[in-house]
Amino acid sequence: METPTVNREPPVGMGELPAPEPVPEALTALPTVAVPAVEKLEYLPARELDGRPYPVSPIVVPFPDVPLGKHKGRAVLVLFIASDGAIDRAEVEESDLPAQLEKVAVDTFLNARMNPGMKNGQAVPSRLKVEVGFEE
């Protein structure tokens, strides 16, 4: 069997290609962007406010449709409310409820809207404790 030959010559009419021109540094340098420092958001406790946050509309925590047996209990939630009235997060501070009922309570409050807490005539981020009770 014959070994094939490889032509290493450039195709006819191609010759050598010129070297690429250097790209100006102004086009290759990455721009610098000043990023402001992120402040840790402080949520004022209700006792430090001139006006406490309150719900825009009544907040009703539904009892789950799944059978949980006879449950009576309560949970204390801490709501972290933004200056626009959105609830940023809700944490269970104490509870004697099953985890499923705690989750229903937390989810209900996370989807609620509040009128924000006020300090010196300004809406401010605030914390508010609420007690949620279940009885079947």
Helices and strands as residue ranges (DSSP letters): H 25-28, E 44-45, G 46-48, E 54-55, E 72-81, E 87-95, H 99-110, E 114-115, E 117-119, E 122-124, E 126-135
